[in-house]
Amino acid sequence: MSLLPSERDALLPALRELTRAELAPLAEAATPGRVSRELVAALGAHGVLARLFPRELGGSADGAPSATQLCALREAMAAESPTVETTFAVQGLGSYPLLRDGSSQVARRWIPAVARGEAVAGFALSEPGAGSDAAALTLAADPDGDGWRLTGQKTWISHAPDADVYTVFARTTPDAGARGVSAFVVPGDAPGLTGAPIELIAPHALGTLEFDGVRVGPDQLLGERDAGFRVAMGTLDRFRPSVGAAAVGLAQRALEAALDHADQRKAFGGPLRALQAVAHRLADAATAITSARLLVYEAAATLDAGGRATGIAAMAKLHATEVAQRVVDDAVQVHGAAGLVAGAPVAELYREVRSLRIYEGASEVQRTIIARELYRDD
Ligand SMILES: Cc1cc2nc3c(=O)[nH]c(=O)nc-3n(C[C@H](O)[C@H](O)[C@H](O)COP(=O)(O)OP(=O)(O)OC[C@H]3O[C@@H](n4cnc5c(N)ncnc54)[C@H](O)[C@@H]3O)c2cc1C
């Protein structure tokens, strides 16, 4: 009897197969650094995106999306194609605030289209001067009649500049830190909104956004005025364990490649796996992945049960992403030079794994959160 949720075990094999056979080829055919509309459409057509949303909005979930299911989906997809996985995850991250905090009109306008894979979503929090310190953001929301005009820049925004809809965090009250930020829904074709792609070391669709007096009305406000930080943190909290799940999937794939290679490659009169140093490296990797996986699903279960998940979710994100980095590096080591050939699976993973320890709260930020939770009084 496993501690892992049966929901995960039921979902994983079929979803890995779907990703490998149907979705990964679309990711491979995509222009690196740009959103693949074919891939987004396929995620919709196969009903994968629908799992994030309730039935009344075109989804297939009963009520709010389950953190456990989100983890299972991301683990399965990452084990076959990190690009498929990030495309799916950003669709969720960009649209979850519309579901959580948007009016029913906003939710009806966008969620069914995202669920069908027809609309591409993005989550625009980071700025050139505000990354880990997101409360320092300066994108200005200046009063304009009954609404606002947005002026300033966002950067490192996944799916920018290609998305059809963004959740945008802007400053409605100057000098008020986290308490002066509001969240807005902004269509990608809003007048005054432009952007440019940024090329990363791995093929992640991401870019900048430039707001030149972009008009937003009161109906575009998500949640309350000046309470946008709650929208941002409510979304990031829900997704945090699933970043760990993506890391577990990626690490699992690296381990599988290393196991195969160590079995096939001959040296010193036998397979590499007969060398104790290699075997122990594989054993340590498998042990680390197993511990990370258990932590991830424990965090997801805590979230789904409605408990305080801040500390455990930060632990899951921290531990799983650090484990994945080490395991991928170990897998390259086991492959020798063959692991460094451009396009080799472990070489691709080596590039792809790096961003996980930085986005949605760098490892250092997760440690700060965990330490703060250790000293909570209640
Ligand atoms: C692939 C990718 C996708 C992304 N997608 C999005 C997106 O869709 N939307 C969005 O809004 N943003 C996105 N980001 C941005 C991401 O959230 C930021 O990169 C992240 O928050 C860190 O901010 P920064 O890069 O400005 O680093 P900085 O804040 O400048 O930090 C640099 C380094 O300083 C250290 N550090 C920072 N703070 C602390 C601290 N408190 N204690 C100790 N050390 C610290 C850490 O080592 C950190 O890596 C994405 C980034 C990447 C790489």
The ligand as an SDF file (V2000), in Angstrom:
LIG
                    3D

 53 58  0  0  0  0  0  0  0  0999 V2000
   11.5810   30.1240  -17.0440 C   0  0  0  0  0  0  0  0  0  0  0  0
   11.0110   31.2500  -16.2540 C   0  0  0  0  0  0  0  0  0  0  0  0
    9.6480   31.5240  -16.3210 C   0  0  0  0  0  0  0  0  0  0  0  0
    9.0970   32.6070  -15.6270 C   0  0  0  0  0  0  0  0  0  0  0  0
    7.7590   32.8820  -15.7730 N   0  0  0  0  0  0  0  0  0  0  0  0
    7.2220   33.9440  -15.1150 C   0  0  0  0  0  0  0  0  0  0  0  0
    5.8490   34.2890  -15.3030 C   0  0  0  0  0  0  0  0  0  0  0  0
    5.1060   33.6270  -16.0480 O   0  0  0  0  0  0  0  0  0  0  0  0
    5.3550   35.3870  -14.6530 N   0  0  0  0  0  0  0  0  0  0  0  0
    6.1300   36.1390  -13.8320 C   0  0  0  0  0  0  0  0  0  0  0  0
    5.6140   37.1040  -13.2780 O   0  0  0  0  0  0  0  0  0  0  0  0
    7.4510   35.8420  -13.6310 N   0  0  0  0  0  0  0  0  0  0  0  0
    8.0070   34.7680  -14.2580 C   0  0  0  0  0  0  0  0  0  0  0  0
    9.3460   34.4590  -14.0920 N   0  0  0  0  0  0  0  0  0  0  0  0
   10.1640   35.3040  -13.2450 C   0  0  0  0  0  0  0  0  0  0  0  0
   10.5130   34.6410  -11.9290 C   0  0  0  0  0  0  0  0  0  0  0  0
    9.3860   34.5630  -11.0960 O   0  0  0  0  0  0  0  0  0  0  0  0
   11.6780   35.4280  -11.3200 C   0  0  0  0  0  0  0  0  0  0  0  0
   12.8040   35.1660  -12.1230 O   0  0  0  0  0  0  0  0  0  0  0  0
   11.9330   35.0490   -9.8720 C   0  0  0  0  0  0  0  0  0  0  0  0
   10.8970   35.5110   -9.0370 O   0  0  0  0  0  0  0  0  0  0  0  0
   13.2680   35.6250   -9.3660 C   0  0  0  0  0  0  0  0  0  0  0  0
   13.3420   36.9830   -9.6490 O   0  0  0  0  0  0  0  0  0  0  0  0
   14.6400   37.5710  -10.4040 P   0  0  0  0  0  0  0  0  0  0  0  0
   14.9290   36.7160  -11.5810 O   0  0  0  0  0  0  0  0  0  0  0  0
   14.4140   39.0240  -10.6230 O   0  0  0  0  0  0  0  0  0  0  0  0
   15.8260   37.3630   -9.3940 O   0  0  0  0  0  0  0  0  0  0  0  0
   16.2160   38.3300   -8.1380 P   0  0  0  0  0  0  0  0  0  0  0  0
   15.0120   38.6740   -7.3320 O   0  0  0  0  0  0  0  0  0  0  0  0
   17.0750   39.4380   -8.6390 O   0  0  0  0  0  0  0  0  0  0  0  0
   17.0870   37.3150   -7.3220 O   0  0  0  0  0  0  0  0  0  0  0  0
   18.3570   36.8310   -7.8050 C   0  0  0  0  0  0  0  0  0  0  0  0
   18.8650   35.8020   -6.8460 C   0  0  0  0  0  0  0  0  0  0  0  0
   19.0860   36.4060   -5.5750 O   0  0  0  0  0  0  0  0  0  0  0  0
   18.8220   35.4900   -4.5480 C   0  0  0  0  0  0  0  0  0  0  0  0
   17.7420   36.0060   -3.6770 N   0  0  0  0  0  0  0  0  0  0  0  0
   16.6780   36.7500   -4.0330 C   0  0  0  0  0  0  0  0  0  0  0  0
   15.8990   37.0110   -2.9740 N   0  0  0  0  0  0  0  0  0  0  0  0
   16.4760   36.4340   -1.9130 C   0  0  0  0  0  0  0  0  0  0  0  0
   16.1500   36.3510   -0.5350 C   0  0  0  0  0  0  0  0  0  0  0  0
   15.0590   36.9230   -0.0180 N   0  0  0  0  0  0  0  0  0  0  0  0
   17.0230   35.6760    0.2840 N   0  0  0  0  0  0  0  0  0  0  0  0
   18.1460   35.1050   -0.2280 C   0  0  0  0  0  0  0  0  0  0  0  0
   18.4790   35.1360   -1.5240 N   0  0  0  0  0  0  0  0  0  0  0  0
   17.6720   35.7930   -2.3650 C   0  0  0  0  0  0  0  0  0  0  0  0
   18.3670   34.1810   -5.2300 C   0  0  0  0  0  0  0  0  0  0  0  0
   19.4850   33.3310   -5.3940 O   0  0  0  0  0  0  0  0  0  0  0  0
   17.8870   34.6580   -6.5700 C   0  0  0  0  0  0  0  0  0  0  0  0
   17.9410   33.6480   -7.5520 O   0  0  0  0  0  0  0  0  0  0  0  0
    9.9110   33.3950  -14.7900 C   0  0  0  0  0  0  0  0  0  0  0  0
   11.2940   33.0960  -14.6960 C   0  0  0  0  0  0  0  0  0  0  0  0
   11.8310   32.0480  -15.4140 C   0  0  0  0  0  0  0  0  0  0  0  0
   13.3010   31.7670  -15.3060 C   0  0  0  0  0  0  0  0  0  0  0  0
  1  2  1  0
  2  3  1  0
  2 52  2  0
  3  4  2  0
  4  5  1  0
  4 50  1  0
  5  6  2  0
  6  7  1  0
  6 13  1  0
  7  8  2  0
  7  9  1  0
  9 10  1  0
 10 11  2  0
 10 12  1  0
 12 13  2  0
 13 14  1  0
 14 15  1  0
 14 50  1  0
 15 16  1  0
 16 17  1  0
 16 18  1  0
 18 19  1  0
 18 20  1  0
 20 21  1  0
 20 22  1  0
 22 23  1  0
 23 24  1  0
 24 25  2  0
 24 26  1  0
 24 27  1  0
 27 28  1  0
 28 29  2  0
 28 30  1  0
 28 31  1  0
 31 32  1  0
 32 33  1  0
 33 34  1  0
 33 48  1  0
 34 35  1  0
 35 36  1  0
 35 46  1  0
 36 37  1  0
 36 45  1  0
 37 38  2  0
 38 39  1  0
 39 40  1  0
 39 45  2  0
 40 41  1  0
 40 42  2  0
 42 43  1  0
 43 44  2  0
 44 45  1  0
 46 47  1  0
 46 48  1  0
 48 49  1  0
 50 51  2  0
 51 52  1  0
 52 53  1  0
M  END
$$$$
